[in-house]
Amino acid sequence: MKKLIISLLCFGGLLFGGVINPQSSHAAAYSLKVFPKVLRHTWYHYDGHGRYDQITFGYKHYRMHNFYEKWDVYHGKIHYRNLKATRISHHPNWTFATPVYYHRMHWTNIYGWNQSAGGADIWTDSHYYATRKVAKALGNKHFPGVLYYPKI
């Protein structure tokens, strides 16, 4: 589950190439009911070793297929969540997504239902692209202004 959360948090930075600092960005006022249309297709990351990780977004569902010591598949469905609620029901397998506008970029963050950011920065460790060709050409390129997750 920890790998899934890190992967999903990283995806927010992967696609749009920036860093969100929760203290300096505006907190979302609502969660999404569906994924934005611009995300609804398959995105690719080339790892430099002949493998393509991918994430596919649908109307409310997502599916992530990536390699980390072995091939893993994660999938889920976003649910609408009242972000102003003081009591939150316990749903360990649910997720919700929020829109964020920061650094002149639009982001979509995916969280576990009972997860909070905890004041941490959001790092990325890889970028995803609309085609395999672009993913292979750009590979593991690092972009200025992006905070990258430290390699362990």
N, C-alpha and C positions, 0 to 999 in steps of 0.2 A: 504494500500500500504506500510506503514511503517513497519508493521509486516512482510510482504512478503520480503522486502529488508533485514530486520534483519535476517529472517529465511534463506535466500539465502546466506548472508554473513557468517552466522554461519555455513552453510553446508560446506563451504570451509574448515573450521577448524574441522568440525565434522568427516569427513571421514578420513582425513590424520593425525590428531593429532599433530598439531603444531600451531605456531602463525606467522603471517606475519606482519611485521612492514614496511609499505610502504616506509619509509625513508631509511631502511637498505636493502631492497630487490631490485632487478633490475626491473625497469618498463618493462612491456610487450611491445614488438615491434609490435605485431599484435594481432588481436582478432581471436578467433577460428571460423572456418566455420562449424564444427561439434564437438560434444562431443567426447572425447577420448574413445576408445573401452572399456577400463578398467572400465569406469563408467556406461556403457550401460546395466543396469539391475536395479532391485529394491533393495534399501537399507533400513534398519530398525533401529529404536530407540525404546527401551522399556522405558516407563516413570515411572515404578514402581507402577502403579495403574491399571494394566491390559490392558493398551492401547499400541498399536504399531504405532508410527508415521512412515511414509514412504515417500521416494522420489524415483521416477523412471526416469531414463535418457534414451532417445532414441538417434537416429542419430542427430537430431537438437532440439528435444522437451524434456521438463521435466515436471513432475507432482508431486506436493508435497501435501500430505494428512497428516495434523497434528492436534493435539488437543490443543487449547488454549482457555479455557472457553467453547468452543464448537468445533465441527469438522469443519475445513476449508480445502478447496482444492484450490491450486494455480497451474497454469500451464502456460507455455510459450514456446516460440521458440526463439533460439538465431539467431541473424543476424550478418553478417560480418560487422565490422566497421573499417574504416581507423583511427587508433589511432593518426596519425600525422596531421590529418585535423584540421584546425583552426576554421572552421565553421561546426557545427553539426546540421543536420536537427532535427526537433522536432517530436519524436515518443513516446508518453507517455506510450504505452503498449509494446514496444519492449525491448528486453534485448540483451546483448552481453556477451561473456565470454572470459577470457584471461588465458593463462597458466602462472604459476609462479613456479620458482624453488627456494626454500628457506629452509635453515636448513636441507639440504640433503633430501628434500621431494618435490614431484611434487604436485602442487595444481591446481585447476581450480576455478577461481573466476567468479561469475555471477553478473553483474551489470545491473541496469536500464539503458536504452539507453542514457539518459542525466545525469546520475549520475557520480560523481567523488568520490574518497575516501576522499578527504578533509583533508588528513594528519592524519587521525585517525588510531589507531590500529584496527585489526580485532580480535574480540573475538569469542568464541564459547560458547554455553550453553548446548550442547549435542553432542554425537557421534552417527553415524550411522554405521551399520554393514551389511555384506552380507547376513546373515540369521537371522531369528527370534530367533533361539536358542542362538546364540552368543550375540545378542542384549539383551536378557533377562538375560543371565549370567553376562554380564558386566554392564548392566543398566546405571546408572548415574555416573559411575566411572570417577574420575578425574585423568589425567595423568600429570606427572611433565613436566614443560616447556611449558604448554598450558595456555594461558590467557583466563580465563572464564568470561563471561558477568556477571556483578553484578545483583543479584536478586533485583527487584524493589518492 
